[in-house]
Amino acid sequence: MSDVLHNSRFLKACRGESTDVPPVWLMRQAGRYMPEYRAVRAQTDFLGLCKTPELAAQVTLDAQRILGVDAAILFADLLPILEPMGMKLTYEEGEGPRIHNPLRSPAEIDALATPDPRQSMPFVGQAIKLIRAGLPADVPLIGFAGAPFTLAAYAIEGGGSRNYVHAKSLMLGDGGAWRVLMEKFTAQVIDYLRAQIEWGVQAVQLFDSWVGCLGPGDFKQHVLPWVQKVIGALKGKVPVIYFGTGTATLLHLVIGEGETVPDVLGIDWHTPLEAGWQAGARAVQGNLDPVALFAPREVVLQKTREVLAQAARRPAGVGYIFNLGHGILPHTPVDNVKAVVECVHGA
């Protein structure tokens, strides 16, 4: 890694170092709210966009350039990793992802393939190389993957869920099948993120979007060991960010003790930033409510400053990265997003 990348605001904050102003990037910063994204998206369907390296690179680079953020994040999705494993995935307009052969039995879990993502998902590597070549020299690229539980929940439920009945029933009712499933997904996630690092990303984020449906006891017993295994396999290679929604009661478990803790703890908008450093995080990321971006500009700036004021109260030696508490929503006013970035950079 070059010195200019190593000393970028974003990577310094990941290491718990101070920066001149807080670095900022935004989850789903390339998305439907942006006209440039919609123009590219009109050329293909969502999976086609994810699997066409030139288009994925274009929307990634456009978002970083238009917003002026301190890091780019690979345009991809959590679930295409499931396809080479044998799952039938589509994205329905207005409904989101759908798995047409959800896992409902130990035999179906046993039948899942575990291919090397370097061979089964080469389009991701090609996109990363194009993005890295197109980014400014001092702007890091973030890779990502879904965490084992979130992948499992999608694979078992077959799509969005309110109560996660099928996933929780398997987790609590068949420990052997759950263990096999977690072993397979954990190995795939580790290989996938290692490949992204080899291809050229400077940090990775582990998205545990659905883990907030669990209580602390179930999380600690059935999920945390697999999160720790992923983090432990990547430790020392690049900074690892762990982000989930609804995780206020889980943060102290994620940080815990030892080496298998994330370098950066992402905080959602339900949770005060201070919960991160109180749990022992070396760096925190977050956590403006994405819906606040729909408010009048003056309110957006006020809410941004409130988050920055929270961050300013962190102890010495704790890094900070400004972000939203979840992804940018469709129809978000682009000018408000730009105003947030400018406000953070003026802090």
Backbone torsions as a table, in degrees:
resi	resn	phi	psi	omega
1	MET	NA	137.3	-179.6
2	SER	-69.4	157.7	178.3
3	ASP	-62.6	-36.9	-177.3
4	VAL	-67.3	-35.0	174.7
5	LEU	-71.4	-46.1	-178.9
6	HIS	-55.5	-36.8	-176.4
7	ASN	-96.9	15.8	176.4
8	SER	-66.5	155.8	179.4
9	ARG	-54.7	-45.7	-175.0
10	PHE	-62.1	-49.4	-176.9
11	LEU	-71.2	-31.9	174.5
12	LYS	-62.3	-44.0	179.4
13	ALA	-64.3	-38.1	177.1
14	CYS	-59.3	-31.5	-179.5
15	ARG	-87.2	2.4	-179.6
16	GLY	82.5	15.9	-179.3
17	GLU	-92.0	157.4	178.3
18	SER	-76.8	154.5	178.7
19	THR	-132.8	161.0	-178.9
20	ASP	-62.7	-44.2	170.3
21	VAL	-136.8	160.4	-180.0
22	PRO	-63.5	135.3	171.2
23	PRO	-69.5	153.0	-179.2
24	VAL	-139.8	133.3	161.8
25	TRP	-141.8	166.3	-171.7
26	LEU	-133.2	129.2	176.7
27	MET	-60.7	136.4	-175.0
28	ARG	59.5	39.5	-180.0
29	GLN	-69.0	-22.9	167.9
30	ALA	-99.8	110.4	-176.2
31	GLY	-165.1	-176.0	-170.8
32	ARG	-65.2	-17.2	178.7
33	TYR	-68.3	-16.3	-171.8
34	MET	-102.4	124.0	-178.7
35	PRO	-56.7	-37.5	-179.3
36	GLU	-62.8	-38.1	176.5
37	TYR	-65.6	-45.3	-178.1
38	ARG	-61.3	-35.2	179.1
39	ALA	-65.1	-40.5	178.1
40	VAL	-71.6	-42.9	-178.4
41	ARG	-60.9	-29.0	-179.6
42	ALA	-65.0	-15.3	-177.6
43	GLN	-81.6	-15.6	-174.6
44	THR	-162.4	175.6	174.0
45	ASP	-84.1	178.1	-172.3
46	PHE	-64.1	-45.7	178.8
47	LEU	-63.9	-36.5	176.7
48	GLY	-62.3	-38.5	176.8
49	LEU	-64.0	-44.0	179.4
50	CYS	-63.4	-32.9	-172.5
51	LYS	-98.3	2.8	177.2
52	THR	-106.8	101.7	-171.1
53	PRO	-54.9	-40.1	-177.8
54	GLU	-64.7	-39.2	-179.6
55	LEU	-74.5	-42.1	177.2
56	ALA	-61.0	-39.7	177.9
57	ALA	-66.2	-41.0	-178.0
58	GLN	-61.6	-46.7	-177.8
59	VAL	-70.1	-31.6	175.8
60	THR	-63.9	-48.8	-177.8
61	LEU	-68.7	-39.2	178.6
62	ASP	-58.3	-46.2	-176.9
63	ALA	-62.9	-44.1	179.9
64	GLN	-63.4	-42.7	-177.3
65	ARG	-69.3	-44.7	-175.6
66	ILE	-68.3	-40.4	-176.8
67	LEU	-86.9	-24.0	-177.3
68	GLY	71.5	30.6	-178.4
69	VAL	-77.0	164.3	-173.2
70	ASP	-87.3	-5.0	176.3
71	ALA	-152.0	146.6	171.4
72	ALA	-98.7	152.7	172.8
73	ILE	-123.2	132.2	180.0
74	LEU	-48.3	129.9	173.1
75	PHE	-80.3	116.0	179.8
76	ALA	-163.5	-163.8	177.5
77	ASP	-144.3	161.9	-177.6
78	LEU	-68.1	-30.7	-162.6
79	LEU	-97.3	-18.8	178.4
80	PRO	-56.5	-21.5	175.1
81	ILE	-59.8	-22.5	-178.6
82	LEU	-76.0	-27.2	-176.3
83	GLU	-59.6	-50.6	-179.9
84	PRO	-64.7	-16.4	177.7
85	MET	-80.8	-9.7	177.2
86	GLY	114.4	8.9	-177.8
87	MET	-96.5	140.6	-178.3
88	LYS	-93.2	109.1	-171.1
89	LEU	-114.3	131.8	168.8
90	THR	-135.4	162.7	174.5
91	TYR	-118.4	113.1	-177.7
92	GLU	-89.5	132.5	-178.2
93	GLU	-59.1	124.0	178.7
94	GLY	80.9	-5.8	-177.9
95	GLU	-119.0	-19.3	-179.6
96	GLY	88.0	-165.1	-174.9
97	PRO	-71.5	148.6	176.8
98	ARG	-139.0	130.3	174.1
99	ILE	-98.7	119.4	-173.3
100	HIS	-88.2	-9.9	175.0
101	ASN	-130.6	66.0	-176.7
102	PRO	-60.8	152.1	-178.5
103	LEU	-80.4	119.8	-179.1
104	ARG	-131.5	5.3	-178.2
105	SER	-149.0	155.4	175.9
106	PRO	-57.5	-35.7	-179.4
107	ALA	-63.8	-38.8	178.5
108	GLU	-67.2	-35.9	176.7
109	ILE	-67.1	-45.0	179.3
110	ASP	-60.0	-30.4	-175.7
111	ALA	-80.2	-9.2	-179.4
112	LEU	-62.4	132.0	175.4
113	ALA	-79.1	158.5	177.7
114	THR	-131.4	67.0	-177.7
115	PRO	-73.8	159.7	174.6
116	ASP	-73.1	119.7	-179.4
117	PRO	-58.4	-22.4	177.9
118	ARG	-63.2	-32.1	177.3
119	GLN	-93.0	-35.3	-174.3
120	SER	-86.0	-18.7	-178.6
121	MET	-133.2	52.7	-176.9
122	PRO	-64.1	-24.5	-179.6
123	PHE	-61.8	-29.2	177.6
124	VAL	-67.7	-45.3	178.3
125	GLY	-61.5	-40.9	179.2
126	GLN	-63.9	-40.8	178.3
127	ALA	-64.1	-44.1	-179.7
128	ILE	-58.7	-43.7	-178.8
129	LYS	-65.4	-38.4	177.0
130	LEU	-66.6	-41.7	-179.6
131	ILE	-65.8	-46.7	-178.7
132	ARG	-59.9	-38.5	179.4
133	ALA	-69.0	-27.4	-177.4
134	GLY	-94.1	-11.2	-178.3
135	LEU	-80.7	151.7	169.0
136	PRO	-56.6	151.6	-173.4
137	ALA	-61.7	-23.7	-175.9
138	ASP	-103.1	13.0	-178.7
139	VAL	-109.7	113.1	178.6
140	PRO	-69.4	158.2	175.3
141	LEU	-113.9	129.3	-179.9
142	ILE	-100.0	128.7	169.5
143	GLY	-97.6	174.3	-179.6
144	PHE	-162.7	167.4	173.2
145	ALA	-155.1	160.5	170.7
146	GLY	-75.1	144.5	176.4
147	ALA	-73.5	157.7	-175.4
148	PRO	-53.7	-43.0	-178.7
149	PHE	-64.9	-45.1	-177.8
150	THR	-64.1	-40.9	175.1
151	LEU	-61.5	-43.3	-179.6
152	ALA	-63.7	-41.9	-179.0
153	ALA	-63.0	-43.8	175.3
154	TYR	-60.5	-46.4	-175.2
155	ALA	-65.0	-34.1	-178.3
156	ILE	-82.9	-45.3	-177.9
157	GLU	-73.0	-31.7	-178.7
158	GLY	89.1	-2.0	-179.8
159	GLY	168.9	-160.1	178.9
160	GLY	-61.5	152.9	-177.2
161	SER	-147.6	148.7	176.1
162	ARG	-94.3	-38.2	-173.8
163	ASN	-119.9	-8.7	176.5
164	TYR	56.8	43.0	-174.6
165	VAL	-62.4	-47.5	-176.1
166	HIS	-67.7	-43.5	-177.9
167	ALA	-65.8	-45.5	-179.1
168	LYS	-68.6	-34.9	179.5
169	SER	-63.1	-42.3	177.4
170	LEU	-66.5	-44.9	-177.7
171	MET	-59.3	-43.7	-175.3
172	LEU	-88.1	-22.9	-172.0
173	GLY	-102.8	-18.2	-178.3
174	ASP	-142.0	83.0	-176.0
175	GLY	-60.2	-34.1	-179.7
176	GLY	-66.6	-46.8	179.2
177	ALA	-64.9	-40.6	178.5
178	TRP	-61.3	-42.0	-179.5
179	ARG	-63.1	-43.6	178.3
180	VAL	-61.6	-43.3	-180.0
181	LEU	-64.0	-43.6	179.2
182	MET	-65.4	-38.2	177.6
183	GLU	-61.3	-43.8	-178.7
184	LYS	-67.2	-48.1	-178.4
185	PHE	-67.0	-38.4	179.2
186	THR	-62.5	-45.2	178.8
187	ALA	-62.2	-40.6	179.6
188	GLN	-65.7	-42.6	-179.7
189	VAL	-64.3	-43.4	178.4
190	ILE	-60.0	-48.5	-179.4
191	ASP	-62.8	-40.4	-178.4
192	TYR	-65.0	-44.7	-179.5
193	LEU	-72.0	-36.3	174.3
194	ARG	-61.2	-39.8	178.1
195	ALA	-64.4	-41.7	178.5
196	GLN	-60.6	-39.4	177.8
197	ILE	-64.6	-44.3	177.4
198	GLU	-61.0	-36.7	-177.8
199	TRP	-74.7	-21.6	173.2
200	GLY	134.5	13.5	175.9
201	VAL	-82.7	155.7	-178.0
202	GLN	-104.8	-7.9	177.4
203	ALA	-159.9	162.1	176.5
204	VAL	-135.3	148.0	175.1
205	GLN	-118.1	133.0	176.7
206	LEU	-99.9	111.8	-178.5
207	PHE	-90.2	117.7	173.2
208	ASP	-113.2	65.2	-168.3
209	SER	-60.6	-29.9	-173.7
210	TRP	-108.1	3.5	-172.8
211	VAL	-69.5	-17.4	179.2
212	GLY	-66.7	-6.8	176.2
213	CYS	-77.2	-7.0	-175.8
214	LEU	-101.1	147.1	169.4
215	GLY	-79.0	164.9	-177.1
216	PRO	-57.4	-38.6	-177.6
217	GLY	-65.3	-47.9	179.3
218	ASP	-66.6	-38.8	177.8
219	PHE	-60.4	-47.0	-177.6
220	LYS	-63.1	-40.3	-174.8
221	GLN	-81.0	-43.1	-166.9
222	HIS	-106.2	-13.2	-171.4
223	VAL	-127.2	-45.8	-174.7
224	LEU	-54.8	-42.7	-179.5
225	PRO	-57.3	-32.3	-179.1
226	TRP	-78.0	-36.4	172.5
227	VAL	-60.5	-45.2	-179.6
228	GLN	-63.4	-35.6	179.5
229	LYS	-65.5	-41.7	177.0
230	VAL	-61.9	-50.3	-177.1
231	ILE	-62.2	-43.4	-179.7
232	GLY	-61.0	-34.8	-179.6
233	ALA	-71.2	-20.7	-177.1
234	LEU	-105.4	-9.3	-172.9
235	LYS	-56.6	131.5	177.3
236	GLY	87.6	-11.1	178.7
237	LYS	-84.5	-56.7	173.6
238	VAL	-146.7	163.0	174.9
239	PRO	-61.0	141.6	178.5
240	VAL	-115.0	125.9	175.8
241	ILE	-103.8	132.9	174.2
242	TYR	-111.9	125.3	-178.8
243	PHE	-134.6	131.9	171.7
244	GLY	-142.8	163.5	175.7
245	THR	-104.9	147.7	-179.2
246	GLY	68.6	32.6	-171.2
247	THR	-105.1	16.6	-175.7
248	ALA	-54.5	-38.0	-177.5
249	THR	-84.9	-1.3	-176.2
250	LEU	-109.8	-14.2	-170.4
251	LEU	-59.2	-40.5	-177.8
252	HIS	-66.3	-27.8	177.5
253	LEU	-75.8	-37.9	179.5
254	VAL	-62.6	-42.8	-178.8
255	ILE	-74.2	-53.8	174.3
256	GLY	48.5	-134.6	-179.6
257	GLU	-139.0	163.3	175.0
258	GLY	93.8	-162.9	-173.2
259	GLU	-90.9	-18.8	-173.4
260	THR	-90.6	53.8	177.0
261	VAL	-120.0	148.9	179.8
262	PRO	-68.0	151.7	175.0
263	ASP	-69.8	-34.0	-178.5
264	VAL	-132.1	136.1	178.4
265	LEU	-107.8	116.0	176.7
266	GLY	-79.0	135.9	-176.9
267	ILE	-115.3	129.9	178.4
268	ASP	-82.9	175.0	-172.5
269	TRP	-75.9	-10.2	176.5
270	HIS	-76.3	-16.3	-165.3
271	THR	-121.4	132.5	176.8
272	PRO	-65.4	146.3	179.4
273	LEU	-56.4	-34.9	-175.5
274	GLU	-61.7	-22.5	176.7
275	ALA	-60.8	-28.7	179.4
276	GLY	-68.1	-52.3	-179.0
277	TRP	-76.2	-24.3	173.3
278	GLN	-66.5	-30.6	176.7
279	ALA	-75.6	-15.0	178.1
280	GLY	108.5	11.6	-178.7
281	ALA	-65.6	140.9	177.2
282	ARG	-79.8	-24.9	175.5
283	ALA	-149.9	147.0	179.3
284	VAL	-125.0	155.2	-179.4
285	GLN	-136.0	134.7	175.8
286	GLY	146.7	-165.8	-7.3
287	ASN	-153.3	44.1	179.3
288	LEU	-63.1	135.1	176.2
289	ASP	-62.0	122.0	-179.1
290	PRO	-57.4	-30.5	-179.2
291	VAL	-70.8	-23.3	177.0
292	ALA	-59.9	-23.2	-179.2
293	LEU	-69.4	-12.2	177.1
294	PHE	-86.5	-9.2	-178.1
295	ALA	-74.4	168.2	173.8
296	PRO	-56.9	151.9	-174.3
297	ARG	-51.9	-42.1	-177.9
298	GLU	-61.9	-37.2	179.5
299	VAL	-71.5	-40.7	177.7
300	VAL	-56.9	-46.1	-179.5
301	LEU	-66.5	-38.4	177.8
302	GLN	-62.3	-44.7	179.6
303	LYS	-65.1	-37.4	177.1
304	THR	-62.8	-45.5	179.9
305	ARG	-64.1	-33.2	177.7
306	GLU	-64.4	-40.7	176.7
307	VAL	-65.0	-43.2	178.7
308	LEU	-62.7	-35.7	178.2
309	ALA	-66.3	-39.5	174.3
310	GLN	-59.2	-46.3	-176.9
311	ALA	-63.7	-33.4	-177.8
312	ALA	-67.2	-16.9	-179.6
313	ARG	-89.9	4.6	-178.7
314	ARG	-70.0	154.3	179.5
315	PRO	-67.7	159.9	174.6
316	ALA	-59.5	141.8	179.0
317	GLY	88.3	-0.6	176.0
318	VAL	-103.5	122.2	179.3
319	GLY	-77.6	162.5	179.6
320	TYR	-144.4	134.3	176.2
321	ILE	-125.8	123.9	177.6
322	PHE	-76.4	137.1	175.9
323	ASN	-158.2	178.8	170.3
324	LEU	-85.0	168.3	176.0
325	GLY	-83.9	-1.8	170.8
326	HIS	-170.5	-168.0	-172.6
327	GLY	-78.3	156.6	173.9
328	ILE	-61.0	136.9	-177.2
329	LEU	-91.1	153.9	173.3
330	PRO	-56.8	148.8	177.7
331	HIS	73.1	4.7	174.5
332	THR	-62.0	134.1	178.8
333	PRO	-64.0	121.8	-177.4
334	VAL	-59.9	-39.3	-178.3
335	ASP	-62.1	-32.7	177.2
336	ASN	-69.0	-36.9	177.6
337	VAL	-64.4	-45.2	177.9
338	LYS	-61.4	-38.2	-179.2
339	ALA	-64.5	-35.9	177.6
340	VAL	-63.1	-46.9	-179.5
341	VAL	-60.9	-45.2	179.9
342	GLU	-63.5	-37.5	179.0
343	CYS	-65.1	-44.6	-179.8
344	VAL	-64.0	-42.5	-179.4
345	HIS	-69.7	-18.6	176.3
346	GLY	-92.1	1.2	-176.2
347	ALA	-65.9	NA	NA
